[in-house]
Amino acid sequence: MKAPQKILAAAVLAAGLTLTACAPTGDADAAGGGGGEAAAGPVNVGIVYSKTGPLAAYGDAYYEGLQAGLEHATGGTGKVGDTELNITYHDDGGDPDKAVTVAKELIGKEYKILAGTASSGIALKLVEQAEQNKVLYISGPAATDAVTGASKYTFRSGRQSVQDVATAGTFVEDLEGKKVLVFAQDNAFGQGNLAAVEGVLGAQGAEVSSVLVPEDVTEFTPFARQLVDAEPDLVFAAWAGATSGAMWQALTQQGAFDAAPIVTGLGDVATYGAFGDAGTEISFLNHYFPGAAGNDVEKAMIETVEAAGKEADLFTPDGFMAGQMIVQAVKEGQGDVEKMVAALEGYSFEGPKGTATVRASDHALIQDMYQVKLTKDGSEWVPELVATIPGEDVAPPEPAE
């Protein structure tokens, strides 16, 4: 297998691929207080995330990962050298306006570091606040590519949509001249994924086509036949909602998996059973599953999360790496925002997915991605690693000079 070496520039503000998220859960909200000014006192850090709302499970994973990351990076002291970290948690409820209100309150109390959210809409609002007020913001699992390069004050602790799409492209040897078909719903979600594949895989020489299925369709056989008749080399499936099971069943019945590898994103543990019998046939791109990396940092993360009575999941590393980045920023810059920004630019560290690097030019987080398959163990679906895709092979495009 030869992974693509470079993703060419593309405007990919994709509407959340099958892995895209928003955040939820956490501990009780805490009141913020005073100064984030340097070593004279504690550095205040405000975590703004969806403790409640439809994606609360993602927030829970982020929160638990953050606790584990802070424990790991501070050696269990909760301090960076002699500097105390005053970390407070604030529920945005999945509402961008509420998140902005919280952020403004924290900034007004001299908070110099904000972090959190897997909601792309909320992340972009917080990016604006960080730039306007010159505070450090570390976005969470929010996948929108618009976060990367948005501002000198914004970083991210998770992957982005370009990395998802680029990972899908690694399931064929060489994309030049290959026929890539996007099988998706004919709505903003599906059209966004089509645009992403055109922008990323099309830029590598793939011939991109699509079968877009109207949202009100319940009989998928004709569309499955269109897929097979197109004779693609690779299929990228982007689907959401209650019809997923019927869609995958139709693809199985029409022999679509014999026509070409069908790639989609493997989400959190709760979704593993949603693919039905097709689960063993799908080629999954993946941001993370427990055990994917197998390094000491991941083992430490899982151990800490399990000690708290939880289980590691899709976005646990995003919280963990946020903790590592917060500690690095405070270690080098204390409460001085410009110094903290400088401390993170180019920062390379061993995270729970292996070596991660903050690209200095645009603050993209370069990290490994995964090819995965699902197998059945009794009644349980279990992910197995097929291949680790080096972060540089699926890196977002470098910003223009």
N, C-alpha and C positions, 0 to 999 in steps of 0.2 A: 504494500500500500504506500502510495506517495501522497502525503498531505500537501495541500496548496501552500506555496511558500510566501505568498503575499496577497492580501486582499486589496484590490484597487479601489480608489475613492468612489463612494456611492452615497447617495442621499437616502439613508435607510432609517427612517423614523418609524419602523414597523410597529403596528398595533399589536404588541405583546405576542410573541410566538407561543407555542404550546408550553413553554417554560416560564413565560412572563408572569409577574406577580405584583402584589401589593402587600403591605405588612400588617400584622396584628399582634396582639397579646402583650403581656409584660407584667410588671409589678405596679403597685399603687403609684399614682401620680404624686410627685413631690414638688413642694414649692421651691422655686429658685431663690438664690440670695447672692448678693453682692459680688464683687470684684473679680475677674479672671485675669488679673494683671500679672503675673509672673511669680517668682519664687517667694515673694513676701506673704503669700497666702495660697489657699487652694485654687486650683484651676477648675472652673465650672464648665461642665459638659452637659448639654441638653439633648436627650434622645427623644426625637419626635417620631412616633410610629403608630400604626393602627393596632392599638390594644383591643379594640372592638371592631366589628364590621364583618363583611362577607369573606375576607381573606385573613381572618384571625389566626388560622393555623400557620400561615407563613410568618406572621409576626412573632408567634410563639417560638418558631425555629430560630428566627433572627435574634430574639431576646436571649434565649438560652445559649446560643453561640456567643453572643456578646459577653455574657457573664463568664463563660469558659475562657474566652480570649483575653479578657481583662485579668483573670486569675493567672493565666499562663504568662502574660507579658509583664505582670508586676510581681511574679513569684509569690502570689497569694497575699501580698501586702496591701493591695489596693492603692499603693503609692508609687510615684515615679521618683526614685531617689528619696529626697526629703519632702517632695511636693505631694500634697494631698489631692486626690481627684474627687471633686464633688459632682457626682453624676446623678441627674434627675431624669425621670421618665414621664412622658406626656403623651396622652392618647389623642390622635388626630381623628379617630373615628372613620377614617377613609375619606374625609372631607377636606379638600384643598384649602378652602377658606378658613376652616378651623385650624389647620396646620399653620397657615400664615399668621393667624392671630397669636398662636402659641409662640411661634418663632419671634415675632415682634416683641412679645412680653419678655422672652428670654434675653434677646439682644438688649432690650432696655435695662435689664439687670446685669449688664456687662458680661454676659456669656460670650465667649470667644470661639467655642466649638459647638457645632450642631451635628447630629448624625441621625441616620435612620430612614425609614420608609422603603417599601417595595412597590409603592404606587408611583407609576411614572408621572401621572398628573401632579401629584403632591411634590415629587422630587423636583420637577421643573419650577414649581412655585418657590421652593426653598433655595434653589439655585439663584433665583432673582434676589431673594432676601440676602443671601450670602454676598453676592456681588455689590448690591446697593450699600450694605452696611459693613463690608470688609471683615467678615467673620469666616472661619473655616467651616466648610460643610462636607461631610463624608456621607454620600448617598448609600443606601443599602441595596437590596435586591432589585430595585427598579431597573428594568431592562432597556428603556429607551436610549437609543444612541445619542440623543440630544444632550444628555448629561455630560458626555465626554467632550472636553474642549469648550464647554459652555462659559467657563470663567476660571481665572487663576485661583480662585478661592474654593472651587468645587473639585472633589475627588469621588471615587466610588470604591466600595468594598466588595462588589459583586461583578458578574459578567454582564455583557450587553448583547443586544439582538444580533449584531453583526457576527459575534462569536458563535452564536447558535447556528446561524445560517452557514457560516464557513465550515463548521463541524459537520453539517449535513453533507457538504460537498466532498468530504474525505472518504465517503463510502464508494467512490469510484476512483480509478487509478489516475486519470487525467481528464479534466473537465473540457479541454479544448475539443469542440465539435460534438460533445456529448449532448443528448437530448434529455433535458430535465423538465419534468412535468409537475406542476403544482396542483394538487387535488385539494380543494378547499371550498368552504361556503362562500356564496356570492354576497358578501356583506363587507363591512369595513375591516373586520378581522381577517377574512380571507384575502381581500384585496391588498391589505397591508403586507401580508406574508408574501403574496405574489410580487409586490414591488421590492421587497427585501431580497428575494431570490434573484430577481432580474438584476438588481443593483450589485449583488455580491457575486453570485455564481455566473451571471451573465458577463460580468467584467472579467471573468477568468476564461471566457471562450465558450461557455455552455449555451446551447440553443434552448431558451426557456419558453414553454407553452403552459397552458392551464386547462383544467376542467373545473369550472366554478359552478357549484350546485346551488340552486335557489333554496332559500331558508325554509320554505314551506313544503319542500319535497320530503316524502316519507318512503318512497320506493327508489332505492339507489342502484338497482341492477343496470339500467341504461347508462348511467354515468360510470359505473365500474367497467362496462364494456368499452366506453369511450377511452378509458385509461389503457386498457389492454390493447385496443386497436391502434393506439398512438405509438406503440412499440418504443416506449421511453427506455433510456439507460438508467434513470434514477427518478424516483417519485418522492416529492416532498409533500407530506400530508399535514394540513393545518385544520384542525376541527375542534369545535367546542360545543358543549351542550348535551341535551338528553338523547339526541339521535346518534351519538358516537357509536354505540354498540351495534345498531343496525347498519351503519355505514361500514364498519370493519367487517361485519358478517357478509355483506354484499361483496366486498373486495375479495374475501376468502372464497366465496362460492364461485366467483367468476374467474378464479385463477390469477388474480392480479399479482400475487406474490411470486408466481412463476415468471411473470413478465419482466420484473425489475426489482431491485431493492426498494422497499418503501420505508422512508425515513420519517420519523416524527420525534418530538421531544418527550423524554421520560420525566415526568413531574415528581411530585412528592409521593410518599409511601401510600397515602390514601387512594391514589389514582391507579395503582398497579393493576388492580383487577378490572378496570374499566374497558380493557381491550378485548376481553373475552378470549376465545380460542386463538384469535389473531395475535395475542400477546407473544406467542413463541415465534411468530413469523416476522414481526416488525423489526427493523433496524433502528435502534434508538440513539439519538444524540442526547447527551446528558451533561449538565452542569456539575452535579454531584449526587452520589448516593453513599450511604455509610459503608466504609471499607474500600472506597474507590482508590485512594492514594496509598494507604497502608503505611504511611510514614509515622514517625514518633509524635509529630505534632497532631496529626489526625487522631492517633490513639489517645493522646492526652485530652483532646476535645471531647471525644466520645465518652471517655471515662468520667469527665467532669459533668457532662450533660446527664449521663445515666445516674450519677450520684445524686443529682437533683430530682430524680424520678421521671426524667423525660427521655426521649430518644432522638438521636441526631437525624436530620432530614435534609431535604433539598437545599434550604437556605441557611442551615446552621453555620456553614463556613463563612457566609457573608457577615454574620454577626461577629464571629471569631476574628476575622481579619479586620473588621472595624475596630475591635478592641486593640489589636496589635498596632494599627495605624494611629489611634488616639494616643497610645503610650509613646510611640515614636515621636509624634508631634510635640507632646509635652516635654519629653526628655530633651529634645534639641532646642525647642523654642519657648518653653514655659507658656505664658499667656500672650506672647508677642505673635500676632497672626502672621506677619510677613516671614518671621523666622520659622514658624510652624509649617507654612506653605513650602518654604525651601527645604525643610527637613523631610517632606514627603515626596518631593519631586525627585524621581530616580531611585526611590527607596526600594530595595530588593530584600525580601525576607522569606523565611521558610514558613509557609502556612499549612493548613490542613489539606490543601490540594497539591502540595509541593511548593516549589519556588514561585513566588508571585513578585511582579515588578510593576511599580507605578511609573508609566512612561512619562518622562519629564515634559515632553512637548505638548501633551494634551490631557494628561492624567488618566489615560486608559489603564485599566488594571490587566496586565498581561498574565494569563494563567492557563494551566492545562485544562483541556476539555476531554470528554470521554465518548467512546462508542460502547454501547451496552446492549445486552440482550436480556430478556426475561425468561426464566424457567419456572416450572411448577414443582413445588416441594409440598406434596400432600395437597392441601387446599390453599396454600400460600404461594404468592408470586414472589420470586427472588431475583434481584438484578445480578448479573454477572458481567464483569469487565471483559470487553472484547479488545479494546485498544485505548491507550492513553494518547491523546493528540497534543503534541507540544504547543505551549501557549503562543510561541512565535509563529507557528504555522497557521493559526486562526486569529491572528491579531487584527484589530481594526485598522483601517487605512491610516497612514501617517497624515497629519494635517498638511495642507499645502503651504509651501514656503511664503 
